[in-house]
Amino acid sequence: MRLSKQWAPALISCGLLCGFLAPSATQAATCTSQAEMQAADRDTLATAAQRLSVAVIQQDPGTLQAALLPAVAQQWDSIRGAVEQGAPAVKGGQPQINAMYLLDASANTAASDTQFFCSNTEGSMTVTITLGNLPPGKYAVIQSYVMGAAAGGSAPGIVAQVTFILGLDGNAWKLGGVFIRPAMLGGHDGVWYWQRARELARADSPWAAYFAYQAARYLLLPVDFISSPNLEKLDQEQAAIKNAPAFPYSVNAGDRSFKIDNVHFDASLREADLGINYESTGVTDPAAQRTEATAVMSAFLKAQPVLRQSFHGLWAYALINGKATPVMELPMNQIR
């Protein structure tokens, strides 16, 4: 199987922040869920997933590199970097397969955006997997939990989610991508953030509710190219928030007004942070950049004070000539 140059890099995980986003699919193919697989296929995929999961947890780059699809071999540095970034989330854990999907795009005549509808045996629930610019072939998506001790010494539970994309190369399943996400942020899981979002929405705190929904989605959805009815319900609730964030949004810091072009959920430090993209005055001195960023963050929290109680901190991204540059991150208690 040969992967197109356009598709191959898209399989590579970019660590805790990056998912595999695809445009709207133009073709459909077949999906076989775990319960409906032939025993031989199920056992083969489970064995491959177990071996790769252990390699991720043990930070064993040799095993992962040896398992790469030939077409993504040149992307090894990106995969290794993603696995290293995910090390704190999976350290000391034990893998447990959660779901497996066998995807058949052999009927594709060329690389195309492809959507797979994966229904359970009863047909009562359908998971949708959307992959962009996918070449003809057979693939698998395997989701694993990493079980370990939760923060604070409580009973063991899910500490991370690891998702693999595999491609069939000859008679062997090879690694096309790996995605790692923590199962908790700030000691709370996705269900907690979902419940918190509902509470904030009822309390007429639309900004805090909106981003609590984003936090819930990040933790409950192992990758961005999979959707399910449960997550669709979350999206519907988020879309129903009245007076939800709208941009551009202006804040005043002293005698100066700053335009915020975007606010987004940011888990790059494995904390529930928010990132602010603001239009900078163009200062380039590092000290002046930090002063400006601090002023913007302070003004933003004065305009939206409920965010202090709901999130860990803020990232400031300065926009200069359309290019966003991260300036700093501060916990909420350090922003005056």
C-alpha contacts under 8 A as a table, 3 or more apart, distances in Angstrom:
res1	aa1	res2	aa2	distance
1	M	137	G	6.67
1	M	168	L	7.13
1	M	169	D	5.42
1	M	170	G	7.13
2	R	71	A	6.38
2	R	135	P	7.60
3	L	7	W	6.53
3	L	8	A	5.88
3	L	71	A	5.65
3	L	134	L	7.87
3	L	135	P	6.08
4	S	7	W	5.33
4	S	8	A	6.13
4	S	71	A	7.90
4	S	111	A	7.30
4	S	135	P	6.78
5	K	8	A	5.53
5	K	9	P	7.24
6	Q	9	P	6.75
6	Q	10	A	7.44
6	Q	133	N	7.21
7	W	10	A	5.36
7	W	11	L	6.97
7	W	132	G	7.18
7	W	133	N	5.62
7	W	134	L	6.41
7	W	135	P	7.89
8	A	11	L	5.63
8	A	12	I	7.50
8	A	71	A	6.53
8	A	72	V	5.64
8	A	176	G	7.73
9	P	12	I	5.54
9	P	72	V	6.91
9	P	75	Q	6.67
10	A	13	S	7.85
10	A	20	F	6.52
11	L	20	F	6.77
11	L	165	I	7.41
11	L	176	G	5.77
11	L	177	G	4.73
11	L	178	V	7.73
12	I	75	Q	7.06
12	I	78	S	6.61
12	I	79	I	5.89
12	I	176	G	6.96
12	I	177	G	4.72
12	I	178	V	6.56
12	I	179	F	7.99
13	S	18	C	6.19
13	S	19	G	6.71
13	S	20	F	7.59
13	S	78	S	7.14
13	S	79	I	6.08
13	S	82	A	5.99
13	S	177	G	5.92
13	S	178	V	5.36
13	S	179	F	5.12
13	S	180	I	7.88
14	C	17	L	6.62
14	C	18	C	4.74
14	C	19	G	7.30
14	C	78	S	6.82
14	C	79	I	7.43
14	C	81	G	7.78
14	C	82	A	5.47
14	C	179	F	7.55
15	G	18	C	5.75
15	G	81	G	7.27
15	G	82	A	4.02
15	G	83	V	6.83
15	G	85	Q	5.90
15	G	86	G	6.33
15	G	179	F	6.50
15	G	180	I	6.27
15	G	181	R	7.89
16	L	82	A	7.52
16	L	85	Q	7.22
16	L	86	G	6.47
16	L	179	F	7.34
16	L	180	I	5.65
16	L	181	R	5.17
16	L	182	P	7.50
16	L	267	A	7.25
16	L	268	S	6.44
16	L	270	R	7.86
17	L	181	R	7.86
17	L	266	D	7.64
17	L	267	A	6.55
17	L	268	S	5.98
18	C	179	F	7.63
19	G	179	F	6.96
19	G	223	V	5.25
19	G	224	D	5.07
19	G	225	F	7.06
20	F	131	L	7.69
20	F	223	V	6.76
20	F	224	D	5.81
20	F	225	F	5.52
21	L	131	L	7.54
21	L	132	G	7.58
21	L	224	D	5.97
21	L	225	F	5.50
22	A	25	A	7.68
22	A	113	D	7.39
22	A	130	T	6.31
22	A	131	L	5.50
22	A	132	G	4.55
22	A	225	F	6.72
23	P	113	D	7.02
23	P	132	G	6.16
24	S	113	D	7.01
24	S	130	T	7.82
25	A	28	A	7.56
25	A	112	S	7.87
25	A	113	D	4.52
25	A	114	T	5.02
25	A	115	Q	5.52
25	A	130	T	6.58
25	A	131	L	7.52
25	A	132	G	7.06
26	T	112	S	7.22
26	T	113	D	5.53
26	T	114	T	6.19
26	T	115	Q	7.51
27	Q	108	N	7.99
27	Q	112	S	7.09
27	Q	113	D	6.23
27	Q	114	T	4.81
27	Q	115	Q	6.14
28	A	114	T	5.48
28	A	115	Q	4.80
28	A	116	F	5.88
28	A	117	F	7.93
29	A	103	L	7.48
29	A	104	D	6.15
29	A	105	A	5.38
29	A	107	A	7.38
29	A	108	N	7.97
29	A	114	T	6.82
29	A	115	Q	6.44
29	A	116	F	5.54
29	A	117	F	7.89
30	T	103	L	5.99
30	T	104	D	5.29
30	T	105	A	6.91
30	T	116	F	5.95
30	T	117	F	7.06
30	T	118	C	7.92
31	C	101	Y	6.49
31	C	102	L	5.60
31	C	103	L	4.65
31	C	104	D	6.34
31	C	116	F	5.69
31	C	117	F	6.11
31	C	118	C	5.22
32	T	36	E	6.10
32	T	37	M	6.11
32	T	101	Y	5.74
32	T	102	L	5.00
32	T	103	L	6.54
32	T	118	C	6.36
32	T	119	S	7.91
33	S	36	E	5.50
33	S	37	M	6.37
33	S	99	A	7.95
33	S	100	M	6.22
33	S	101	Y	4.75
33	S	102	L	6.41
33	S	118	C	6.01
33	S	119	S	6.80
33	S	120	N	6.57
34	Q	37	M	5.42
34	Q	42	R	6.73
34	Q	99	A	6.53
34	Q	100	M	5.04
34	Q	101	Y	5.93
34	Q	102	L	7.65
35	A	120	N	7.53
35	A	121	T	6.99
36	E	121	T	6.92
37	M	41	D	6.31
37	M	42	R	5.85
37	M	102	L	7.72
38	Q	41	D	5.34
38	Q	42	R	6.20
39	A	42	R	5.07
39	A	43	D	6.02
40	A	43	D	5.24
40	A	44	T	6.09
41	D	44	T	5.16
41	D	45	L	6.14
42	R	45	L	5.34
42	R	46	A	6.03
43	D	46	A	5.08
43	D	47	T	6.08
44	T	47	T	5.24
44	T	48	A	6.31
45	L	48	A	5.07
45	L	49	A	6.05
45	L	100	M	7.92
45	L	173	W	7.69
46	A	49	A	5.07
46	A	50	Q	6.00
46	A	97	I	7.47
47	T	50	Q	5.18
47	T	51	R	6.24
48	A	51	R	5.26
48	A	52	L	6.22
48	A	173	W	7.42
49	A	52	L	5.15
49	A	53	S	5.88
49	A	97	I	7.70
49	A	142	I	6.90
49	A	144	S	7.97
49	A	164	F	7.50
50	Q	53	S	5.12
50	Q	54	V	6.16
50	Q	95	P	6.99
50	Q	96	Q	7.95
50	Q	97	I	7.72
51	R	54	V	5.36
51	R	55	A	6.30
52	L	55	A	4.96
52	L	56	V	6.25
52	L	63	T	7.47
52	L	64	L	6.57
53	S	56	V	5.10
53	S	57	I	6.23
53	S	95	P	6.17
53	S	144	S	7.66
53	S	162	V	7.42
54	V	57	I	5.10
54	V	58	Q	5.93
54	V	94	Q	7.72
54	V	95	P	6.92
55	A	58	Q	5.15
55	A	59	Q	5.69
55	A	60	D	4.72
55	A	61	P	7.09
55	A	63	T	6.36
55	A	64	L	6.62
56	V	59	Q	5.02
56	V	60	D	6.35
56	V	61	P	7.86
56	V	64	L	7.82
56	V	83	V	6.27
56	V	87	A	7.64
56	V	90	V	7.89
57	I	60	D	7.81
57	I	87	A	6.82
57	I	90	V	5.54
57	I	91	K	5.87
57	I	92	G	6.93
57	I	93	G	6.75
57	I	94	Q	7.84
58	Q	91	K	7.45
58	Q	92	G	7.87
59	Q	83	V	7.22
59	Q	84	E	7.07
59	Q	87	A	7.13
60	D	63	T	5.91
60	D	64	L	6.83
61	P	64	L	5.13
61	P	65	Q	5.94
61	P	80	R	6.74
62	G	65	Q	5.27
62	G	66	A	6.10
63	T	66	A	5.24
63	T	67	A	6.37
64	L	67	A	5.20
64	L	68	L	6.58
64	L	175	L	7.59
65	Q	68	L	5.39
65	Q	73	A	7.75
65	Q	76	W	6.93
67	A	174	K	5.32
67	A	175	L	5.58
68	L	72	V	6.69
68	L	73	A	6.08
68	L	174	K	5.38
68	L	175	L	4.57
68	L	176	G	6.35
69	L	72	V	5.59
69	L	73	A	6.45
69	L	167	G	7.02
69	L	169	D	7.12
69	L	174	K	4.94
69	L	175	L	5.45
69	L	176	G	5.74
70	P	73	A	5.21
71	A	74	Q	7.41
72	V	75	Q	5.28
72	V	76	W	7.08
72	V	176	G	6.59
73	A	76	W	5.48
74	Q	77	D	7.67
75	Q	78	S	5.53
75	Q	79	I	6.59
76	W	79	I	5.09
76	W	80	R	6.03
77	D	80	R	5.16
77	D	81	G	6.02
78	S	81	G	5.08
78	S	82	A	6.19
79	I	82	A	5.12
79	I	83	V	6.25
79	I	177	G	7.29
79	I	178	V	7.11
80	R	83	V	5.14
80	R	84	E	6.15
81	G	84	E	5.08
81	G	85	Q	6.09
82	A	85	Q	5.06
82	A	86	G	6.20
82	A	178	V	7.91
82	A	179	F	7.65
82	A	180	I	7.76
83	V	86	G	5.09
83	V	87	A	6.28
83	V	178	V	7.81
83	V	180	I	7.52
84	E	87	A	5.15
85	Q	88	P	7.31
86	G	89	A	5.54
86	G	90	V	6.68
86	G	180	I	5.94
86	G	181	R	7.36
87	A	90	V	5.42
87	A	91	K	5.71
88	P	91	K	5.38
89	A	159	V	6.61
89	A	160	A	5.88
89	A	181	R	7.50
89	A	182	P	5.61
90	V	93	G	5.55
90	V	146	V	6.33
90	V	148	G	7.98
90	V	159	V	6.87
90	V	160	A	6.02
90	V	182	P	7.96
92	G	148	G	6.79
93	G	146	V	5.51
93	G	147	M	5.17
93	G	148	G	4.61
93	G	149	A	7.83
93	G	159	V	7.78
94	Q	146	V	5.35
94	Q	147	M	5.04
94	Q	148	G	6.54
95	P	144	S	6.30
95	P	145	Y	5.75
95	P	146	V	4.60
95	P	147	M	6.24
96	Q	144	S	5.42
96	Q	145	Y	5.12
96	Q	146	V	6.23
96	Q	147	M	7.14
97	I	100	M	7.78
97	I	142	I	7.51
97	I	143	Q	6.17
97	I	144	S	4.20
97	I	145	Y	6.17
98	N	142	I	7.76
98	N	143	Q	5.49
98	N	144	S	4.99
98	N	145	Y	6.23
99	A	142	I	5.87
99	A	143	Q	5.16
99	A	144	S	6.96
100	M	140	A	7.14
100	M	141	V	5.89
100	M	142	I	4.46
100	M	143	Q	6.35
101	Y	118	C	7.38
101	Y	140	A	5.49
101	Y	141	V	5.22
101	Y	142	I	6.38
102	L	138	K	7.60
102	L	139	Y	6.14
102	L	140	A	4.55
102	L	141	V	6.75
103	L	116	F	7.12
103	L	138	K	5.77
103	L	139	Y	4.93
103	L	140	A	5.47
103	L	141	V	7.68
104	D	107	A	7.77
104	D	137	G	6.38
104	D	138	K	4.61
104	D	139	Y	6.34
105	A	108	N	5.62
105	A	114	T	7.77
105	A	135	P	7.60
105	A	136	P	5.20
105	A	137	G	5.12
105	A	138	K	5.80
105	A	139	Y	7.73
106	S	109	T	7.95
106	S	136	P	4.72
106	S	137	G	4.49
106	S	138	K	6.29
107	A	136	P	6.63
107	A	137	G	7.99
108	N	111	A	7.09
108	N	112	S	7.41
108	N	135	P	7.18
108	N	136	P	5.00
108	N	137	G	7.92
109	T	136	P	6.59
110	A	135	P	5.86
110	A	136	P	6.20
111	A	133	N	5.05
111	A	134	L	4.77
111	A	135	P	3.85
111	A	136	P	6.34
112	S	132	G	6.48
112	S	133	N	4.20
112	S	134	L	5.09
112	S	135	P	6.50
113	D	130	T	7.43
113	D	131	L	5.94
113	D	132	G	4.18
113	D	133	N	4.65
113	D	134	L	5.92
114	T	130	T	5.88
114	T	131	L	5.42
114	T	132	G	6.20
114	T	133	N	7.28
114	T	134	L	6.42
115	Q	128	T	6.95
115	Q	129	I	5.76
115	Q	130	T	4.47
115	Q	131	L	6.43
116	F	128	T	5.70
116	F	129	I	5.08
116	F	130	T	6.35
117	F	126	T	6.27
117	F	127	V	6.01
117	F	128	T	4.78
117	F	129	I	6.61
118	C	126	T	5.31
118	C	127	V	5.02
118	C	128	T	6.08
118	C	129	I	7.66
119	S	122	E	7.79
119	S	123	G	5.35
119	S	124	S	7.27
119	S	125	M	5.65
119	S	126	T	4.20
119	S	127	V	6.29
120	N	123	G	5.11
120	N	124	S	6.59
120	N	125	M	5.92
120	N	126	T	6.63
121	T	124	S	7.87
122	E	125	M	7.83
123	G	126	T	7.05
125	M	228	S	7.84
125	M	229	P	7.13
126	T	228	S	6.50
126	T	229	P	7.18
127	V	226	I	6.93
127	V	227	S	5.81
127	V	228	S	4.69
127	V	229	P	7.34
128	T	226	I	5.65
128	T	227	S	5.22
128	T	228	S	6.37
129	I	225	F	5.78
129	I	226	I	4.63
129	I	227	S	6.65
130	T	225	F	5.40
130	T	226	I	6.59
131	L	134	L	6.22
131	L	225	F	6.76
137	G	167	G	7.66
137	G	168	L	7.23
138	K	167	G	6.11
138	K	168	L	5.59
139	Y	165	I	7.13
139	Y	166	L	5.51
139	Y	167	G	4.43
139	Y	168	L	6.03
140	A	164	F	7.96
140	A	165	I	5.79
140	A	166	L	5.05
140	A	167	G	6.46
141	V	163	T	7.04
141	V	164	F	5.74
141	V	165	I	4.76
141	V	166	L	6.42
142	I	163	T	5.61
142	I	164	F	5.25
142	I	165	I	6.66
143	Q	161	Q	7.09
143	Q	162	V	5.94
143	Q	163	T	4.43
143	Q	164	F	6.57
143	Q	222	P	7.66
144	S	161	Q	5.80
144	S	162	V	5.20
144	S	163	T	6.16
145	Y	158	I	6.18
145	Y	159	V	7.59
145	Y	160	A	6.03
145	Y	161	Q	4.72
145	Y	162	V	6.34
146	V	158	I	5.70
146	V	159	V	5.77
146	V	160	A	5.07
146	V	161	Q	5.96
146	V	162	V	7.26
147	M	156	P	6.68
147	M	157	G	5.34
147	M	158	I	4.57
147	M	159	V	5.75
147	M	160	A	7.32
148	G	156	P	5.10
148	G	157	G	5.62
148	G	158	I	6.28
148	G	159	V	5.86
149	A	153	G	6.42
149	A	154	S	6.71
149	A	155	A	6.29
149	A	156	P	4.20
149	A	157	G	6.26
149	A	159	V	7.46
150	A	153	G	6.00
150	A	154	S	5.58
150	A	155	A	6.49
150	A	156	P	5.64
150	A	157	G	6.11
150	A	158	I	7.66
150	A	159	V	6.59
151	A	154	S	6.59
151	A	187	G	6.44
158	I	161	Q	7.75
158	I	183	A	6.23
159	V	182	P	6.01
159	V	183	A	4.92
159	V	184	M	6.51
160	A	180	I	7.12
160	A	181	R	5.66
160	A	182	P	4.09
160	A	183	A	4.47
160	A	184	M	7.51
161	Q	180	I	5.83
161	Q	181	R	5.28
161	Q	182	P	6.14
161	Q	183	A	6.33
161	Q	222	P	6.12
162	V	178	V	7.03
162	V	179	F	5.67
162	V	180	I	4.65
162	V	181	R	6.59
162	V	222	P	7.28
163	T	178	V	5.69
163	T	179	F	5.10
163	T	180	I	6.57
163	T	222	P	6.86
163	T	223	V	7.34
164	F	175	L	7.23
164	F	176	G	7.46
164	F	177	G	5.66
164	F	178	V	4.62
164	F	179	F	6.52
165	I	175	L	6.34
165	I	176	G	5.29
165	I	177	G	5.00
165	I	178	V	6.48
166	L	173	W	6.00
166	L	174	K	5.37
166	L	175	L	4.75
166	L	176	G	5.20
166	L	177	G	7.08
167	G	173	W	5.56
167	G	174	K	5.36
167	G	175	L	6.51
167	G	176	G	6.27
168	L	171	N	6.57
168	L	172	A	5.70
168	L	173	W	4.55
168	L	174	K	6.23
169	D	172	A	5.34
169	D	173	W	6.05
169	D	174	K	6.46
175	L	178	V	7.80
179	F	222	P	7.80
179	F	223	V	7.04
180	I	222	P	7.64
181	R	219	L	7.26
181	R	222	P	6.45
182	P	185	L	7.20
182	P	219	L	6.90
182	P	270	R	7.38
183	A	189	D	6.01
183	A	190	G	7.36
183	A	219	L	5.62
183	A	220	L	7.61
184	M	187	G	5.83
184	M	188	H	5.14
184	M	189	D	4.38
184	M	190	G	6.98
184	M	219	L	6.76
185	L	188	H	5.40
185	L	189	D	6.51
185	L	270	R	6.25
185	L	271	E	5.27
185	L	272	A	5.86
186	G	271	E	5.86
186	G	272	A	6.60
186	G	312	H	7.51
188	H	192	W	5.97
188	H	193	Y	7.12
189	D	192	W	5.44
189	D	193	Y	6.63
189	D	216	A	7.54
189	D	219	L	6.66
190	G	193	Y	5.13
190	G	194	W	6.16
190	G	215	A	6.95
190	G	216	A	4.24
190	G	217	R	6.90
190	G	218	Y	7.55
190	G	219	L	4.86
190	G	220	L	5.26
191	V	194	W	4.99
191	V	195	Q	6.18
191	V	216	A	6.54
191	V	220	L	7.56
192	W	195	Q	5.16
192	W	196	R	6.04
192	W	216	A	7.59
193	Y	196	R	4.84
193	Y	197	A	5.97
193	Y	212	A	5.58
193	Y	213	Y	6.67
193	Y	215	A	6.37
193	Y	216	A	4.95
194	W	197	A	5.05
194	W	198	R	6.44
194	W	212	A	6.71
194	W	213	Y	5.77
194	W	215	A	7.99
194	W	216	A	5.22
194	W	234	L	7.79
195	Q	198	R	5.21
195	Q	199	E	6.35
196	R	199	E	5.04
196	R	200	L	6.17
196	R	209	A	7.40
196	R	212	A	6.75
197	A	200	L	5.13
197	A	201	A	6.11
197	A	208	A	7.33
197	A	209	A	4.35
197	A	210	Y	6.91
197	A	211	F	7.78
197	A	212	A	4.94
197	A	213	Y	5.54
198	R	201	A	5.05
198	R	202	R	6.24
198	R	209	A	6.78
199	E	202	R	5.19
199	E	203	A	6.18
199	E	209	A	7.67
200	L	203	A	4.88
200	L	204	D	6.31
200	L	205	S	5.21
200	L	206	P	6.94
200	L	208	A	6.53
200	L	209	A	4.91
201	A	204	D	5.19
201	A	205	S	5.64
201	A	206	P	5.74
201	A	209	A	5.29
201	A	241	I	6.71
202	R	205	S	7.58
205	S	208	A	5.71
205	S	209	A	6.08
205	S	306	V	7.12
206	P	209	A	5.02
206	P	210	Y	5.89
206	P	241	I	6.32
206	P	242	K	6.63
206	P	243	N	6.11
206	P	244	A	5.27
206	P	245	P	7.32
207	W	210	Y	5.18
207	W	211	F	6.49
207	W	244	A	5.96
207	W	245	P	5.79
207	W	304	Q	7.38
207	W	307	L	7.52
208	A	211	F	5.48
208	A	212	A	6.06
208	A	306	V	6.39
208	A	307	L	5.40
208	A	310	S	6.74
209	A	212	A	5.04
209	A	213	Y	6.27
209	A	238	Q	7.87
209	A	241	I	7.90
210	Y	213	Y	5.32
210	Y	214	Q	6.61
210	Y	238	Q	6.03
210	Y	241	I	7.22
210	Y	244	A	6.60
210	Y	245	P	7.52
211	F	214	Q	4.76
211	F	215	A	6.22
211	F	264	H	7.42
211	F	265	F	6.34
212	A	215	A	4.99
212	A	216	A	6.20
212	A	310	S	7.58
213	Y	216	A	5.00
213	Y	217	R	6.13
213	Y	234	L	7.19
213	Y	235	D	7.92
213	Y	238	Q	6.28
214	Q	217	R	5.08
214	Q	218	Y	6.19
214	Q	265	F	6.35
215	A	218	Y	5.15
215	A	219	L	6.36
215	A	265	F	6.63
215	A	272	A	6.98
216	A	219	L	5.30
216	A	220	L	5.95
217	R	220	L	5.17
217	R	221	L	5.66
217	R	231	L	7.12
217	R	234	L	7.48
218	Y	221	L	5.56
218	Y	222	P	7.31
219	L	222	P	6.91
220	L	231	L	7.93
221	L	224	D	6.78
221	L	226	I	7.50
221	L	227	S	7.81
221	L	231	L	7.57
222	P	226	I	7.98
223	V	226	I	6.12
224	D	227	S	7.55
227	S	231	L	6.40
227	S	232	E	7.02
228	S	231	L	5.34
228	S	232	E	6.11
229	P	232	E	4.90
229	P	233	K	6.24
230	N	233	K	5.24
230	N	234	L	6.66
231	L	234	L	4.92
231	L	235	D	6.29
232	E	235	D	5.01
232	E	236	Q	6.19
233	K	236	Q	5.03
233	K	237	E	6.26
234	L	237	E	5.16
234	L	238	Q	6.25
235	D	238	Q	5.07
235	D	239	A	6.09
236	Q	239	A	5.06
236	Q	240	A	6.24
237	E	240	A	5.16
237	E	241	I	6.87
238	Q	241	I	5.61
241	I	244	A	5.66
246	A	249	Y	6.70
247	F	260	I	7.03
247	F	261	D	5.65
247	F	262	N	6.30
248	P	259	K	6.28
248	P	260	I	5.53
248	P	261	D	4.63
248	P	262	N	6.95
249	Y	259	K	5.72
249	Y	260	I	5.01
249	Y	261	D	6.54
249	Y	262	N	7.99
250	S	257	S	6.59
250	S	258	F	5.58
250	S	259	K	4.50
250	S	260	I	5.92
251	V	257	S	5.70
251	V	258	F	5.43
251	V	259	K	6.62
251	V	260	I	7.61
251	V	296	V	7.41
251	V	299	A	5.94
251	V	300	F	6.14
251	V	303	A	7.24
252	N	255	D	7.01
252	N	256	R	5.79
252	N	257	S	4.39
252	N	258	F	6.24
252	N	296	V	7.97
252	N	299	A	6.07
253	A	256	R	5.34
253	A	257	S	6.11
253	A	258	F	7.41
253	A	295	A	5.98
253	A	296	V	6.59
253	A	298	S	7.83
253	A	299	A	5.53
254	G	257	S	7.91
258	F	278	Y	6.92
258	F	279	E	6.64
258	F	280	S	7.68
258	F	296	V	6.96
259	K	278	Y	5.76
259	K	279	E	5.66
260	I	263	V	7.53
260	I	276	I	6.90
260	I	277	N	5.80
260	I	278	Y	4.21
260	I	279	E	6.37
261	D	276	I	7.90
261	D	277	N	5.67
261	D	278	Y	5.73
261	D	279	E	7.19
262	N	276	I	6.06
262	N	277	N	5.18
262	N	278	Y	7.27
263	V	274	L	6.71
263	V	275	G	5.51
263	V	276	I	4.65
263	V	277	N	6.29
264	H	274	L	5.58
264	H	275	G	5.17
264	H	276	I	6.78
265	F	272	A	7.30
265	F	273	D	6.15
265	F	274	L	4.61
265	F	275	G	6.13
266	D	269	L	7.99
266	D	271	E	7.80
266	D	272	A	6.56
266	D	273	D	5.02
266	D	274	L	5.08
266	D	275	G	5.74
266	D	315	W	7.81
267	A	270	R	4.97
267	A	271	E	5.29
267	A	272	A	5.57
267	A	273	D	5.97
268	S	271	E	7.17
271	E	312	H	6.35
272	A	311	F	5.47
272	A	312	H	5.38
272	A	313	G	7.26
273	D	311	F	5.76
273	D	312	H	5.29
273	D	313	G	4.83
273	D	314	L	5.45
273	D	315	W	7.02
274	L	311	F	7.38
274	L	313	G	6.52
274	L	314	L	4.92
274	L	315	W	6.06
275	G	314	L	5.70
275	G	315	W	4.41
275	G	316	A	5.95
275	G	317	Y	6.98
276	I	297	M	7.90
276	I	314	L	7.18
276	I	315	W	6.01
276	I	316	A	5.06
276	I	317	Y	5.78
277	N	316	A	6.40
277	N	317	Y	4.68
277	N	318	A	5.97
277	N	319	L	6.42
277	N	324	A	7.01
278	Y	296	V	7.84
278	Y	316	A	7.52
278	Y	317	Y	6.34
278	Y	318	A	5.42
278	Y	319	L	5.70
279	E	318	A	6.06
279	E	319	L	4.71
279	E	320	I	6.53
280	S	283	V	7.15
280	S	292	E	7.83
280	S	318	A	5.39
280	S	319	L	5.53
280	S	320	I	5.95
281	T	320	I	7.82
282	G	320	I	6.12
283	V	288	A	6.36
283	V	289	Q	6.00
284	T	288	A	7.08
284	T	289	Q	6.34
285	D	288	A	5.22
285	D	289	Q	6.08
286	P	289	Q	4.97
286	P	290	R	6.26
287	A	290	R	5.22
287	A	291	T	6.26
288	A	291	T	5.01
288	A	292	E	6.12
289	Q	292	E	5.15
289	Q	293	A	6.06
289	Q	327	V	6.90
290	R	293	A	4.99
290	R	294	T	5.98
290	R	327	V	6.55
290	R	328	M	6.96
291	T	294	T	5.22
291	T	295	A	6.27
292	E	295	A	5.16
292	E	296	V	6.34
293	A	296	V	5.13
293	A	297	M	6.19
293	A	316	A	5.88
293	A	317	Y	7.92
293	A	318	A	7.53
293	A	327	V	7.00
293	A	328	M	7.46
294	T	297	M	5.15
294	T	298	S	6.06
294	T	335	I	7.23
295	A	298	S	5.18
295	A	299	A	6.13
296	V	299	A	5.18
296	V	300	F	6.05
297	M	300	F	5.06
297	M	301	L	6.26
297	M	314	L	7.13
297	M	316	A	7.14
297	M	335	I	7.10
298	S	301	L	5.32
298	S	302	K	6.28
298	S	335	I	5.85
298	S	336	R	5.77
299	A	302	K	5.12
299	A	303	A	6.34
300	F	303	A	5.14
300	F	304	Q	6.14
301	L	304	Q	4.78
301	L	305	P	4.93
301	L	306	V	7.94
301	L	307	L	6.95
301	L	308	R	7.13
302	K	305	P	5.35
304	Q	307	L	6.10
305	P	308	R	5.81
306	V	309	Q	5.82
306	V	310	S	6.89
307	L	310	S	5.14
307	L	311	F	6.08
308	R	311	F	6.00
308	R	312	H	7.52
308	R	313	G	7.72
308	R	332	M	5.80
308	R	333	N	7.97
311	F	332	M	7.61
312	H	331	P	5.71
312	H	332	M	6.02
313	G	329	E	6.95
313	G	330	L	5.48
313	G	331	P	3.89
313	G	332	M	4.58
314	L	329	E	5.56
314	L	330	L	5.59
314	L	331	P	6.44
314	L	332	M	6.89
315	W	326	P	7.31
315	W	327	V	7.56
315	W	328	M	5.80
315	W	329	E	4.28
315	W	330	L	6.70
316	A	326	P	6.02
316	A	327	V	5.59
316	A	328	M	5.59
316	A	329	E	6.38
317	Y	324	A	5.70
317	Y	325	T	5.18
317	Y	326	P	4.29
317	Y	327	V	5.67
317	Y	328	M	7.62
318	A	323	K	7.89
318	A	324	A	5.42
318	A	325	T	5.19
318	A	326	P	6.36
318	A	327	V	6.59
319	L	322	G	5.62
319	L	323	K	5.28
319	L	324	A	4.47
319	L	325	T	6.48
320	I	323	K	5.34
320	I	324	A	6.64
320	I	325	T	7.95
330	L	334	Q	6.24
330	L	335	I	6.82
331	P	334	Q	5.52
331	P	335	I	6.95
332	M	335	I	5.40
333	N	336	R	7.51
